[in-house]
Amino acid sequence: MQNQIAKYRKEAGLSQQELADLIAVSRKTISTVETARFTPSVIIALKIARHFNTSVESLFTLQEHD
Amino acid sequence: MSNHDIKNEEKFMGQNAWFSLFMGVTLLIISVYPLLTQTSAPLLFFGTAAFLGSFCMFVIRGGFTWKMKYHLTYKDEYLNTIDTIAYKHVVLGLLFSMGGVYLFSDDLALEVSHTMMASFYLAVMCLIYGVSILWQSKD
């Protein structure tokens, strides 16, 4: 599963730690989600989407093998 | 959950991993060294002192037992996930080491006490947990 979180985060001028603080997760959560090593729960996906004022579908994209 | 809680959990996990590694190496020395030197009394004393010293440092310096309130899981989703995976690695490592001991135990039985074997299993568990957490925590 690909995601656009790094793109949205950089456009907002936030560091990983700042985004993590804003949605109350650890920095490692953001780091590993961005690099697609960790698939977050729906709750975290919704929190990130709500923070960037966008939809979950625009942040996460399913790939063929998913 | 507040950001303060999450930072506490991250700090706790990092220190926990290093503590496990330190304990693992200490226990490994305690379990293997007597085989080489045919004596265990001084090393057991040293090992016990090292264990108590590191444990006191861990608890007093971090005060983690109070901060974590004896919770067995992490509230942060990613930390909880890698903690669970680390325990799976521990179980696998323990199974392999027990399998190895099962295969080669006849050669060792006369020289190895139950205490040494118990220390060896604990060392394997601590080492694997520490390495697994540190490996999964890397960016």
N, CA and C atoms of all chains as a GROMACS GRO file, in nm:
protein
  615
    1MET      N    1   0.084  -0.120   0.000
    1MET     CA    2   0.000   0.000   0.000
    1MET      C    3   0.088   0.125   0.000
    2GLN      N    4   0.066   0.210  -0.097
    2GLN     CA    5   0.142   0.334  -0.104
    2GLN      C    6   0.069   0.444  -0.028
    3ASN      N    7   0.143   0.545   0.012
    3ASN     CA    8   0.075   0.658   0.077
    3ASN      C    9   0.145   0.789   0.043
    4GLN      N   10   0.071   0.894   0.062
    4GLN     CA   11   0.118   1.029   0.026
    4GLN      C   12   0.145   1.114   0.150
    5ILE      N   13   0.164   1.047   0.263
    5ILE     CA   14   0.175   1.124   0.388
    5ILE      C   15   0.297   1.215   0.388
    6ALA      N   16   0.411   1.162   0.339
    6ALA     CA   17   0.532   1.245   0.339
    6ALA      C   18   0.511   1.371   0.256
    7LYS      N   19   0.442   1.354   0.143
    7LYS     CA   20   0.417   1.469   0.054
    7LYS      C   21   0.330   1.574   0.126
    8TYR      N   22   0.220   1.527   0.186
    8TYR     CA   23   0.131   1.619   0.258
    8TYR      C   24   0.206   1.686   0.374
    9ARG      N   25   0.286   1.607   0.443
    9ARG     CA   26   0.358   1.660   0.560
    9ARG      C   27   0.457   1.768   0.517
   10LYS      N   28   0.532   1.741   0.411
   10LYS     CA   29   0.632   1.839   0.366
   10LYS      C   30   0.564   1.966   0.314
   11GLU      N   31   0.450   1.948   0.247
   11GLU     CA   32   0.376   2.066   0.200
   11GLU      C   33   0.328   2.152   0.317
   12ALA      N   34   0.296   2.085   0.427
   12ALA     CA   35   0.251   2.159   0.545
   12ALA      C   36   0.368   2.214   0.626
   13GLY      N   37   0.490   2.178   0.585
   13GLY     CA   38   0.608   2.228   0.656
   13GLY      C   39   0.627   2.168   0.793
   14LEU      N   40   0.586   2.041   0.807
   14LEU     CA   41   0.598   1.975   0.937
   14LEU      C   42   0.708   1.871   0.935
   15SER      N   43   0.773   1.854   1.050
   15SER     CA   44   0.867   1.742   1.064
   15SER      C   45   0.788   1.619   1.108
   16GLN      N   46   0.852   1.503   1.102
   16GLN     CA   47   0.784   1.380   1.147
   16GLN      C   48   0.744   1.392   1.294
   17GLN      N   49   0.833   1.448   1.376
   17GLN     CA   50   0.804   1.461   1.518
   17GLN      C   51   0.685   1.554   1.542
   18GLU      N   52   0.680   1.663   1.465
   18GLU     CA   53   0.569   1.759   1.483
   18GLU      C   54   0.435   1.695   1.444
   19LEU      N   55   0.435   1.621   1.334
   19LEU     CA   56   0.312   1.553   1.294
   19LEU      C   57   0.272   1.449   1.398
   20ALA      N   58   0.373   1.376   1.446
   20ALA     CA   59   0.346   1.274   1.548
   20ALA      C   60   0.285   1.337   1.672
   21ASP      N   61   0.339   1.452   1.714
   21ASP     CA   62   0.286   1.520   1.833
   21ASP      C   63   0.142   1.567   1.809
   22LEU      N   64   0.116   1.613   1.687
   22LEU     CA   65  -0.017   1.666   1.658
   22LEU      C   66  -0.126   1.559   1.660
   23ILE      N   67  -0.090   1.436   1.621
   23ILE     CA   68  -0.194   1.332   1.622
   23ILE      C   69  -0.171   1.229   1.733
   24ALA      N   70  -0.079   1.262   1.826
   24ALA     CA   71  -0.055   1.181   1.945
   24ALA      C   72  -0.014   1.037   1.914
   25VAL      N   73   0.089   1.025   1.830
   25VAL     CA   74   0.151   0.893   1.810
   25VAL      C   75   0.303   0.913   1.821
   26SER      N   76   0.378   0.804   1.818
   26SER     CA   77   0.523   0.816   1.825
   26SER      C   78   0.580   0.857   1.689
   27ARG      N   79   0.700   0.916   1.692
   27ARG     CA   80   0.762   0.956   1.565
   27ARG      C   81   0.790   0.834   1.477
   28LYS      N   82   0.821   0.724   1.541
   28LYS     CA   83   0.849   0.601   1.466
   28LYS      C   84   0.726   0.554   1.390
   29THR      N   85   0.608   0.581   1.445
   29THR     CA   86   0.485   0.544   1.374
   29THR      C   87   0.479   0.619   1.241
   30ILE      N   88   0.503   0.749   1.247
   30ILE     CA   89   0.499   0.831   1.124
   30ILE      C   90   0.607   0.785   1.027
   31SER      N   91   0.727   0.767   1.081
   31SER     CA   92   0.840   0.728   0.997
   31SER      C   93   0.813   0.596   0.924
   32THR      N   94   0.763   0.497   0.996
   32THR     CA   95   0.744   0.365   0.933
   32THR      C   96   0.620   0.361   0.844
   33VAL      N   97   0.520   0.443   0.876
   33VAL     CA   98   0.403   0.449   0.787
   33VAL      C   99   0.443   0.514   0.655
   34GLU      N  100   0.521   0.621   0.664
   34GLU     CA  101   0.564   0.692   0.542
   34GLU      C  102   0.644   0.601   0.449
   35THR      N  103   0.727   0.516   0.508
   35THR     CA  104   0.809   0.428   0.425
   35THR      C  105   0.740   0.295   0.396
   36ALA      N  106   0.612   0.287   0.430
   36ALA     CA  107   0.528   0.169   0.402
   36ALA      C  108   0.578   0.042   0.470
   37ARG      N  109   0.652   0.059   0.581
   37ARG     CA  110   0.694  -0.059   0.658
   37ARG      C  111   0.589  -0.098   0.759
   38PHE      N  112   0.498  -0.007   0.789
   38PHE     CA  113   0.394  -0.033   0.889
   38PHE      C  114   0.261   0.020   0.838
   39THR      N  115   0.160  -0.065   0.843
   39THR     CA  116   0.026  -0.023   0.801
   39THR      C  117  -0.052   0.021   0.925
   40PRO      N  118  -0.090   0.146   0.931
   40PRO     CA  119  -0.156   0.196   1.052
   40PRO      C  120  -0.300   0.148   1.063
   41SER      N  121  -0.354   0.162   1.182
   41SER     CA  122  -0.496   0.128   1.203
   41SER      C  123  -0.583   0.236   1.137
   42VAL      N  124  -0.710   0.205   1.129
   42VAL     CA  125  -0.806   0.301   1.073
   42VAL      C  126  -0.806   0.430   1.155
   43ILE      N  127  -0.792   0.415   1.285
   43ILE     CA  128  -0.795   0.534   1.373
   43ILE      C  129  -0.683   0.630   1.336
   44ILE      N  130  -0.561   0.576   1.322
   44ILE     CA  131  -0.448   0.664   1.289
   44ILE      C  132  -0.464   0.721   1.147
   45ALA      N  133  -0.509   0.637   1.054
   45ALA     CA  134  -0.530   0.686   0.917
   45ALA      C  135  -0.631   0.801   0.917
   46LEU      N  136  -0.738   0.785   0.992
   46LEU     CA  137  -0.839   0.892   0.998
   46LEU      C  138  -0.784   1.018   1.065
   47LYS      N  139  -0.703   0.999   1.168
   47LYS     CA  140  -0.644   1.115   1.236
   47LYS      C  141  -0.555   1.194   1.142
   48ILE      N  142  -0.472   1.120   1.065
   48ILE     CA  143  -0.381   1.188   0.971
   48ILE      C  144  -0.463   1.261   0.864
   49ALA      N  145  -0.564   1.190   0.810
   49ALA     CA  146  -0.647   1.251   0.705
   49ALA      C  147  -0.718   1.375   0.758
   50ARG      N  148  -0.770   1.365   0.879
   50ARG     CA  149  -0.840   1.480   0.937
   50ARG      C  150  -0.745   1.597   0.958
   51HIS      N  151  -0.621   1.565   0.998
   51HIS     CA  152  -0.525   1.673   1.020
   51HIS      C  153  -0.494   1.748   0.891
   52PHE      N  154  -0.482   1.674   0.781
   52PHE     CA  155  -0.451   1.739   0.653
   52PHE      C  156  -0.577   1.782   0.579
   53ASN      N  157  -0.690   1.766   0.646
   53ASN     CA  158  -0.818   1.808   0.588
   53ASN      C  159  -0.842   1.742   0.451
   54THR      N  160  -0.818   1.612   0.448
   54THR     CA  161  -0.838   1.538   0.324
   54THR      C  162  -0.901   1.402   0.358
   55SER      N  163  -0.918   1.318   0.256
   55SER     CA  164  -0.979   1.187   0.281
   55SER      C  165  -0.870   1.080   0.294
   56VAL      N  166  -0.906   0.969   0.355
   56VAL     CA  167  -0.811   0.857   0.371
   56VAL      C  168  -0.771   0.804   0.233
   57GLU      N  169  -0.868   0.803   0.141
   57GLU     CA  170  -0.840   0.750   0.007
   57GLU      C  171  -0.735   0.832  -0.067
   58SER      N  172  -0.729   0.960  -0.038
   58SER     CA  173  -0.629   1.042  -0.107
   58SER      C  174  -0.491   1.025  -0.043
   59LEU      N  175  -0.489   0.975   0.080
   59LEU     CA  176  -0.360   0.952   0.147
   59LEU      C  177  -0.304   0.814   0.117
   60PHE      N  178  -0.393   0.715   0.113
   60PHE     CA  179  -0.349   0.576   0.095
   60PHE      C  180  -0.404   0.519  -0.035
   61THR      N  181  -0.318   0.445  -0.106
   61THR     CA  182  -0.359   0.385  -0.232
   61THR      C  183  -0.324   0.236  -0.232
   62LEU      N  184  -0.424   0.154  -0.262
   62LEU     CA  185  -0.398   0.009  -0.269
   62LEU      C  186  -0.321  -0.024  -0.396
   63GLN      N  187  -0.230  -0.121  -0.385
   63GLN     CA  188  -0.159  -0.169  -0.503
   63GLN      C  189  -0.217  -0.303  -0.546
   64GLU      N  190  -0.175  -0.352  -0.660
   64GLU     CA  191  -0.234  -0.474  -0.716
   64GLU      C  192  -0.219  -0.593  -0.623
   65HIS      N  193  -0.102  -0.606  -0.561
   65HIS     CA  194  -0.078  -0.725  -0.478
   65HIS      C  195  -0.136  -0.713  -0.337
   66ASP      N  196  -0.197  -0.599  -0.303
   66ASP     CA  197  -0.257  -0.583  -0.170
   66ASP      C  198  -0.388  -0.660  -0.159
   67MET      N  199  -0.442   0.974   2.461
   67MET     CA  200  -0.310   0.961   2.522
   67MET      C  201  -0.226   1.086   2.492
   68SER      N  202  -0.159   1.136   2.593
   68SER     CA  203  -0.084   1.261   2.573
   68SER      C  204   0.052   1.233   2.508
   69ASN      N  205   0.110   1.339   2.453
   69ASN     CA  206   0.244   1.326   2.393
   69ASN      C  207   0.347   1.286   2.497
   70HIS      N  208   0.326   1.332   2.620
   70HIS     CA  209   0.418   1.298   2.728
   70HIS      C  210   0.420   1.146   2.751
   71ASP      N  211   0.302   1.085   2.749
   71ASP     CA  212   0.293   0.939   2.767
   71ASP      C  213   0.368   0.866   2.655
   72ILE      N  214   0.350   0.915   2.534
   72ILE     CA  215   0.414   0.849   2.419
   72ILE      C  216   0.565   0.860   2.427
   73LYS      N  217   0.614   0.979   2.464
   73LYS     CA  218   0.760   0.995   2.476
   73LYS      C  219   0.814   0.907   2.588
   74ASN      N  220   0.735   0.893   2.696
   74ASN     CA  221   0.775   0.802   2.804
   74ASN      C  222   0.784   0.659   2.752
   75GLU      N  223   0.686   0.620   2.673
   75GLU     CA  224   0.686   0.483   2.620
   75GLU      C  225   0.805   0.460   2.526
   76GLU      N  226   0.835   0.559   2.441
   76GLU     CA  227   0.950   0.545   2.351
   76GLU      C  228   1.080   0.532   2.430
   77LYS      N  229   1.091   0.615   2.534
   77LYS     CA  230   1.211   0.611   2.617
   77LYS      C  231   1.220   0.477   2.690
   78PHE      N  232   1.106   0.432   2.740
   78PHE     CA  233   1.101   0.305   2.812
   78PHE      C  234   1.144   0.191   2.720
   79MET      N  235   1.091   0.191   2.597
   79MET     CA  236   1.123   0.082   2.506
   79MET      C  237   1.273   0.080   2.471
   80GLY      N  238   1.329   0.198   2.446
   80GLY     CA  239   1.472   0.204   2.413
   80GLY      C  240   1.558   0.153   2.527
   81GLN      N  241   1.528   0.199   2.648
   81GLN     CA  242   1.607   0.155   2.763
   81GLN      C  243   1.583   0.007   2.791
   82ASN      N  244   1.460  -0.037   2.768
   82ASN     CA  245   1.427  -0.178   2.791
   82ASN      C  246   1.508  -0.267   2.698
   83ALA      N  247   1.524  -0.223   2.574
   83ALA     CA  248   1.600  -0.302   2.476
   83ALA      C  249   1.747  -0.311   2.518
   84TRP      N  250   1.807  -0.198   2.558
   84TRP     CA  251   1.947  -0.201   2.601
   84TRP      C  252   1.965  -0.279   2.730
   85PHE      N  253   1.867  -0.266   2.820
   85PHE     CA  254   1.871  -0.344   2.944
   85PHE      C  255   1.868  -0.494   2.912
   86SER      N  256   1.783  -0.533   2.819
   86SER     CA  257   1.773  -0.674   2.781
   86SER      C  258   1.905  -0.723   2.722
   87LEU      N  259   1.966  -0.641   2.638
   87LEU     CA  260   2.095  -0.679   2.579
   87LEU      C  261   2.201  -0.697   2.687
   88PHE      N  262   2.206  -0.601   2.780
   88PHE     CA  263   2.305  -0.608   2.886
   88PHE      C  264   2.282  -0.733   2.971
   89MET      N  265   2.157  -0.757   3.005
   89MET     CA  266   2.124  -0.875   3.085
   89MET      C  267   2.157  -1.003   3.010
   90GLY      N  268   2.127  -1.002   2.880
   90GLY     CA  269   2.153  -1.120   2.798
   90GLY      C  270   2.300  -1.155   2.795
   91VAL      N  271   2.385  -1.053   2.776
   91VAL     CA  272   2.530  -1.078   2.772
   91VAL      C  273   2.579  -1.126   2.908
   92THR      N  274   2.530  -1.062   3.014
   92THR     CA  275   2.569  -1.103   3.149
   92THR      C  276   2.532  -1.249   3.175
   93LEU      N  277   2.408  -1.284   3.141
   93LEU     CA  278   2.362  -1.421   3.164
   93LEU      C  279   2.437  -1.522   3.075
   94LEU      N  280   2.470  -1.477   2.954
   94LEU     CA  281   2.544  -1.566   2.864
   94LEU      C  282   2.683  -1.596   2.922
   95ILE      N  283   2.746  -1.493   2.976
   95ILE     CA  284   2.878  -1.513   3.037
   95ILE      C  285   2.865  -1.608   3.156
   96ILE      N  286   2.762  -1.584   3.237
   96ILE     CA  287   2.743  -1.668   3.356
   96ILE      C  288   2.721  -1.814   3.316
   97SER      N  289   2.648  -1.834   3.207
   97SER     CA  290   2.612  -1.971   3.170
   97SER      C  291   2.724  -2.043   3.095
   98VAL      N  292   2.806  -1.970   3.021
   98VAL     CA  293   2.907  -2.035   2.936
   98VAL      C  294   3.045  -2.037   3.000
   99TYR      N  295   3.081  -1.929   3.069
   99TYR     CA  296   3.217  -1.917   3.122
   99TYR      C  297   3.258  -2.031   3.215
  100PRO      N  298   3.170  -2.076   3.306
  100PRO     CA  299   3.209  -2.186   3.395
  100PRO      C  300   3.248  -2.313   3.319
  101LEU      N  301   3.189  -2.331   3.201
  101LEU     CA  302   3.224  -2.449   3.121
  101LEU      C  303   3.371  -2.445   3.080
  102LEU      N  304   3.420  -2.323   3.055
  102LEU     CA  305   3.556  -2.308   3.006
  102LEU      C  306   3.658  -2.315   3.118
  103THR      N  307   3.620  -2.262   3.235
  103THR     CA  308   3.718  -2.252   3.344
  103THR      C  309   3.696  -2.356   3.453
  104GLN      N  310   3.584  -2.428   3.446
  104GLN     CA  311   3.550  -2.529   3.547
  104GLN      C  312   3.528  -2.468   3.685
  105THR      N  313   3.500  -2.340   3.690
  105THR     CA  314   3.465  -2.278   3.817
  105THR      C  315   3.357  -2.175   3.793
  106SER      N  316   3.268  -2.160   3.891
  106SER     CA  317   3.156  -2.069   3.867
  106SER      C  318   3.132  -1.973   3.982
  107ALA      N  319   3.188  -1.999   4.100
  107ALA     CA  320   3.154  -1.919   4.217
  107ALA      C  321   3.184  -1.770   4.201
  108PRO      N  322   3.306  -1.729   4.160
  108PRO     CA  323   3.332  -1.584   4.148
  108PRO      C  324   3.245  -1.520   4.041
  109LEU      N  325   3.224  -1.592   3.935
  109LEU     CA  326   3.147  -1.536   3.825
  109LEU      C  327   2.999  -1.522   3.862
  110LEU      N  328   2.948  -1.618   3.937
  110LEU     CA  329   2.809  -1.608   3.980
  110LEU      C  330   2.790  -1.487   4.071
  111PHE      N  331   2.889  -1.462   4.157
  111PHE     CA  332   2.883  -1.345   4.244
  111PHE      C  333   2.885  -1.217   4.161
  112PHE      N  334   2.976  -1.214   4.064
  112PHE     CA  335   2.984  -1.098   3.975
  112PHE      C  336   2.855  -1.080   3.897
  113GLY      N  337   2.802  -1.190   3.848
  113GLY     CA  338   2.679  -1.185   3.768
  113GLY      C  339   2.560  -1.135   3.849
  114THR      N  340   2.550  -1.185   3.971
  114THR     CA  341   2.440  -1.142   4.057
  114THR      C  342   2.452  -0.992   4.087
  115ALA      N  343   2.576  -0.950   4.116
  115ALA     CA  344   2.598  -0.807   4.144
  115ALA      C  345   2.565  -0.722   4.021
  116ALA      N  346   2.608  -0.768   3.904
  116ALA     CA  347   2.580  -0.693   3.781
  116ALA      C  348   2.430  -0.686   3.755
  117PHE      N  349   2.362  -0.798   3.780
  117PHE     CA  350   2.216  -0.801   3.759
  117PHE      C  351   2.146  -0.702   3.852
  118LEU      N  352   2.180  -0.710   3.981
  118LEU     CA  353   2.114  -0.622   4.078
  118LEU      C  354   2.147  -0.475   4.050
  119GLY      N  355   2.273  -0.450   4.016
  119GLY     CA  356   2.315  -0.313   3.987
  119GLY      C  357   2.240  -0.256   3.868
  120SER      N  358   2.236  -0.334   3.760
  120SER     CA  359   2.170  -0.283   3.639
  120SER      C  360   2.019  -0.270   3.660
  121PHE      N  361   1.962  -0.363   3.737
  121PHE     CA  362   1.819  -0.358   3.761
  121PHE      C  363   1.784  -0.233   3.844
  122CYS      N  364   1.865  -0.206   3.946
  122CYS     CA  365   1.840  -0.088   4.030
  122CYS      C  366   1.854   0.040   3.947
  123MET      N  367   1.959   0.044   3.862
  123MET     CA  368   1.976   0.161   3.775
  123MET      C  369   1.855   0.181   3.685
  124PHE      N  370   1.809   0.070   3.631
  124PHE     CA  371   1.696   0.072   3.539
  124PHE      C  372   1.571   0.127   3.606
  125VAL      N  373   1.545   0.079   3.726
  125VAL     CA  374   1.423   0.119   3.796
  125VAL      C  375   1.436   0.259   3.855
  126ILE      N  376   1.548   0.284   3.924
  126ILE     CA  377   1.562   0.412   3.994
  126ILE      C  378   1.582   0.527   3.896
  127ARG      N  379   1.673   0.507   3.800
  127ARG     CA  380   1.704   0.615   3.705
  127ARG      C  381   1.584   0.651   3.618
  128GLY      N  382   1.516   0.547   3.571
  128GLY     CA  383   1.402   0.572   3.483
  128GLY      C  384   1.273   0.592   3.560
  129GLY      N  385   1.262   0.526   3.674
  129GLY     CA  386   1.135   0.529   3.747
  129GLY      C  387   1.023   0.473   3.663
  130PHE      N  388   1.061   0.382   3.572
  130PHE     CA  389   0.964   0.339   3.473
  130PHE      C  390   0.851   0.255   3.530
  131THR      N  391   0.881   0.182   3.635
  131THR     CA  392   0.775   0.095   3.687
  131THR      C  393   0.656   0.177   3.734
  132TRP      N  394   0.685   0.297   3.783
  132TRP     CA  395   0.573   0.381   3.828
  132TRP      C  396   0.507   0.453   3.710
  133LYS      N  397   0.594   0.500   3.618
  133LYS     CA  398   0.538   0.573   3.504
  133LYS      C  399   0.452   0.483   3.419
  134MET      N  400   0.497   0.359   3.401
  134MET     CA  401   0.422   0.269   3.315
  134MET      C  402   0.306   0.202   3.389
  135LYS      N  403   0.306   0.215   3.518
  135LYS     CA  404   0.197   0.160   3.601
  135LYS      C  405   0.175   0.011   3.572
  136TYR      N  406   0.284  -0.057   3.546
  136TYR     CA  407   0.281  -0.203   3.527
  136TYR      C  408   0.191  -0.247   3.412
  137HIS      N  409   0.170  -0.160   3.313
  137HIS     CA  410   0.095  -0.204   3.196
  137HIS      C  411   0.179  -0.302   3.116
  138LEU      N  412   0.116  -0.404   3.062
  138LEU     CA  413   0.190  -0.505   2.987
  138LEU      C  414   0.191  -0.475   2.838
  139THR      N  415   0.117  -0.376   2.795
  139THR     CA  416   0.117  -0.340   2.653
  139THR      C  417   0.148  -0.192   2.638
  140TYR      N  418   0.198  -0.157   2.520
  140TYR     CA  419   0.222  -0.015   2.491
  140TYR      C  420   0.094   0.044   2.432
  141LYS      N  421   0.068   0.169   2.467
  141LYS     CA  422  -0.051   0.233   2.412
  141LYS      C  423  -0.028   0.275   2.267
  142ASP      N  424   0.096   0.315   2.238
  142ASP     CA  425   0.126   0.354   2.101
  142ASP      C  426   0.122   0.231   2.010
  143GLU      N  427   0.052   0.247   1.897
  143GLU     CA  428   0.025   0.132   1.810
  143GLU      C  429   0.152   0.067   1.754
  144TYR      N  430   0.245   0.150   1.707
  144TYR     CA  431   0.365   0.094   1.646
  144TYR      C  432   0.453   0.027   1.750
  145LEU      N  433   0.469   0.093   1.866
  145LEU     CA  434   0.552   0.034   1.972
  145LEU      C  435   0.493  -0.099   2.018
  146ASN      N  436   0.360  -0.104   2.028
  146ASN     CA  437   0.295  -0.227   2.070
  146ASN      C  438   0.316  -0.338   1.966
  147THR      N  439   0.314  -0.299   1.839
  147THR     CA  440   0.333  -0.397   1.732
  147THR      C  441   0.474  -0.456   1.736
  148ILE      N  442   0.576  -0.368   1.747
  148ILE     CA  443   0.712  -0.422   1.745
  148ILE      C  444   0.742  -0.499   1.873
  149ASP      N  445   0.676  -0.462   1.983
  149ASP     CA  446   0.692  -0.537   2.108
  149ASP      C  447   0.638  -0.679   2.089
  150THR      N  448   0.520  -0.689   2.028
  150THR     CA  449   0.459  -0.820   2.005
  150THR      C  450   0.546  -0.904   1.911
  151ILE      N  451   0.598  -0.840   1.805
  151ILE     CA  452   0.684  -0.914   1.711
  151ILE      C  453   0.812  -0.961   1.781
  152ALA      N  454   0.865  -0.875   1.869
  152ALA     CA  455   0.987  -0.913   1.942
  152ALA      C  456   0.961  -1.037   2.028
  153TYR      N  457   0.842  -1.044   2.091
  153TYR     CA  458   0.811  -1.163   2.170
  153TYR      C  459   0.800  -1.288   2.081
  154LYS      N  460   0.750  -1.268   1.960
  154LYS     CA  461   0.745  -1.382   1.867
  154LYS      C  462   0.886  -1.427   1.831
  155HIS      N  463   0.976  -1.330   1.809
  155HIS     CA  464   1.115  -1.364   1.781
  155HIS      C  465   1.175  -1.441   1.900
  156VAL      N  466   1.141  -1.396   2.021
  156VAL     CA  467   1.192  -1.462   2.141
  156VAL      C  468   1.148  -1.608   2.145
  157VAL      N  469   1.020  -1.631   2.117
  157VAL     CA  470   0.968  -1.769   2.121
  157VAL      C  471   1.039  -1.854   2.015
  158LEU      N  472   1.056  -1.799   1.895
  158LEU     CA  473   1.125  -1.875   1.790
  158LEU      C  474   1.269  -1.905   1.830
  159GLY      N  475   1.339  -1.804   1.882
  159GLY     CA  476   1.477  -1.823   1.924
  159GLY      C  477   1.488  -1.926   2.034
  160LEU      N  478   1.393  -1.920   2.127
  160LEU     CA  479   1.392  -2.018   2.237
  160LEU      C  480   1.370  -2.158   2.185
  161LEU      N  481   1.279  -2.172   2.089
  161LEU     CA  482   1.253  -2.304   2.031
  161LEU      C  483   1.378  -2.359   1.962
  162PHE      N  484   1.447  -2.274   1.887
  162PHE     CA  485   1.568  -2.320   1.818
  162PHE      C  486   1.677  -2.357   1.918
  163SER      N  487   1.693  -2.274   2.021
  163SER     CA  488   1.800  -2.304   2.118
  163SER      C  489   1.766  -2.430   2.196
  164MET      N  490   1.636  -2.450   2.227
  164MET     CA  491   1.596  -2.573   2.295
  164MET      C  492   1.616  -2.694   2.204
  165GLY      N  493   1.588  -2.673   2.075
  165GLY     CA  494   1.612  -2.781   1.978
  165GLY      C  495   1.759  -2.817   1.972
  166GLY      N  496   1.844  -2.714   1.973
  166GLY     CA  497   1.988  -2.738   1.972
  166GLY      C  498   2.034  -2.813   2.096
  167VAL      N  499   1.981  -2.770   2.210
  167VAL     CA  500   2.017  -2.838   2.335
  167VAL      C  501   1.967  -2.982   2.333
  168TYR      N  502   1.846  -3.003   2.279
  168TYR     CA  503   1.790  -3.139   2.270
  168TYR      C  504   1.882  -3.229   2.187
  169LEU      N  505   1.933  -3.173   2.078
  169LEU     CA  506   2.017  -3.255   1.988
  169LEU      C  507   2.156  -3.284   2.048
  170PHE      N  508   2.211  -3.185   2.120
  170PHE     CA  509   2.348  -3.200   2.167
  170PHE      C  510   2.359  -3.222   2.318
  171SER      N  511   2.245  -3.242   2.386
  171SER     CA  512   2.247  -3.246   2.532
  171SER      C  513   2.330  -3.362   2.587
  172ASP      N  514   2.334  -3.475   2.515
  172ASP     CA  515   2.408  -3.589   2.568
  172ASP      C  516   2.557  -3.559   2.583
  173ASP      N  517   2.607  -3.476   2.494
  173ASP     CA  518   2.750  -3.441   2.502
  173ASP      C  519   2.778  -3.344   2.617
  174LEU      N  520   2.676  -3.268   2.657
  174LEU     CA  521   2.696  -3.163   2.757
  174LEU      C  522   2.649  -3.202   2.897
  175ALA      N  523   2.570  -3.308   2.904
  175ALA     CA  524   2.494  -3.336   3.027
  175ALA      C  525   2.580  -3.344   3.152
  176LEU      N  526   2.701  -3.397   3.141
  176LEU     CA  527   2.782  -3.415   3.261
  176LEU      C  528   2.845  -3.285   3.309
  177GLU      N  529   2.859  -3.190   3.221
  177GLU     CA  530   2.932  -3.068   3.256
  177GLU      C  531   2.842  -2.949   3.285
  178VAL      N  532   2.715  -2.959   3.249
  178VAL     CA  533   2.627  -2.842   3.258
  178VAL      C  534   2.520  -2.864   3.364
  179SER      N  535   2.509  -2.767   3.455
  179SER     CA  536   2.406  -2.779   3.558
  179SER      C  537   2.274  -2.720   3.509
  180HIS      N  538   2.170  -2.747   3.583
  180HIS     CA  539   2.039  -2.690   3.548
  180HIS      C  540   2.042  -2.538   3.558
  181THR      N  541   2.117  -2.486   3.656
  181THR     CA  542   2.128  -2.341   3.670
  181THR      C  543   2.190  -2.277   3.546
  182MET      N  544   2.296  -2.342   3.496
  182MET     CA  545   2.362  -2.289   3.377
  182MET      C  546   2.269  -2.294   3.256
  183MET      N  547   2.193  -2.401   3.245
  183MET     CA  548   2.102  -2.412   3.131
  183MET      C  549   1.991  -2.307   3.141
  184ALA      N  550   1.940  -2.289   3.263
  184ALA     CA  551   1.835  -2.187   3.282
  184ALA      C  552   1.890  -2.049   3.248
  185SER      N  553   2.014  -2.022   3.291
  185SER     CA  554   2.077  -1.892   3.259
  185SER      C  555   2.094  -1.877   3.109
  186PHE      N  556   2.131  -1.986   3.043
  186PHE     CA  557   2.151  -1.982   2.898
  186PHE      C  558   2.019  -1.949   2.826
  187TYR      N  559   1.910  -2.015   2.867
  187TYR     CA  560   1.781  -1.987   2.802
  187TYR      C  561   1.738  -1.842   2.826
  188LEU      N  562   1.758  -1.795   2.950
  188LEU     CA  563   1.723  -1.655   2.980
  188LEU      C  564   1.807  -1.559   2.897
  189ALA      N  565   1.937  -1.593   2.882
  189ALA     CA  566   2.027  -1.509   2.803
  189ALA      C  567   1.978  -1.501   2.658
  190VAL      N  568   1.941  -1.616   2.603
  190VAL     CA  569   1.892  -1.618   2.464
  190VAL      C  570   1.768  -1.531   2.452
  191MET      N  571   1.676  -1.545   2.548
  191MET     CA  572   1.552  -1.467   2.542
  191MET      C  573   1.580  -1.317   2.551
  192CYS      N  574   1.666  -1.277   2.645
  192CYS     CA  575   1.697  -1.135   2.663
  192CYS      C  576   1.766  -1.079   2.539
  193LEU      N  577   1.864  -1.153   2.487
  193LEU     CA  578   1.939  -1.105   2.370
  193LEU      C  579   1.848  -1.087   2.250
  194ILE      N  580   1.764  -1.187   2.226
  194ILE     CA  581   1.677  -1.179   2.108
  194ILE      C  582   1.578  -1.064   2.123
  195TYR      N  583   1.523  -1.046   2.243
  195TYR     CA  584   1.426  -0.936   2.263
  195TYR      C  585   1.494  -0.801   2.236
  196GLY      N  586   1.613  -0.782   2.296
  196GLY     CA  587   1.683  -0.654   2.279
  196GLY      C  588   1.720  -0.627   2.134
  197VAL      N  589   1.776  -0.728   2.068
  197VAL     CA  590   1.818  -0.710   1.928
  197VAL      C  591   1.696  -0.685   1.840
  198SER      N  592   1.590  -0.759   1.865
  198SER     CA  593   1.469  -0.745   1.783
  198SER      C  594   1.411  -0.604   1.794
  199ILE      N  595   1.403  -0.553   1.916
  199ILE     CA  596   1.348  -0.418   1.937
  199ILE      C  597   1.436  -0.313   1.869
  200LEU      N  598   1.567  -0.325   1.888
  200LEU     CA  599   1.658  -0.225   1.828
  200LEU      C  600   1.653  -0.232   1.675
  201TRP      N  601   1.647  -0.355   1.624
  201TRP     CA  602   1.643  -0.373   1.478
  201TRP      C  603   1.514  -0.316   1.418
  202GLN      N  604   1.403  -0.341   1.486
  202GLN     CA  605   1.275  -0.291   1.435
  202GLN      C  606   1.259  -0.141   1.456
  203SER      N  607   1.334  -0.085   1.551
  203SER     CA  608   1.320   0.057   1.581
  203SER      C  609   1.399   0.145   1.485
  204LYS      N  610   1.486   0.083   1.407
  204LYS     CA  611   1.572   0.168   1.321
  204LYS      C  612   1.486   0.238   1.214
  205ASP      N  613   1.529   0.357   1.177
  205ASP     CA  614   1.453   0.434   1.078
  205ASP      C  615   1.481   0.384   0.938
   0.00000   0.00000   0.00000
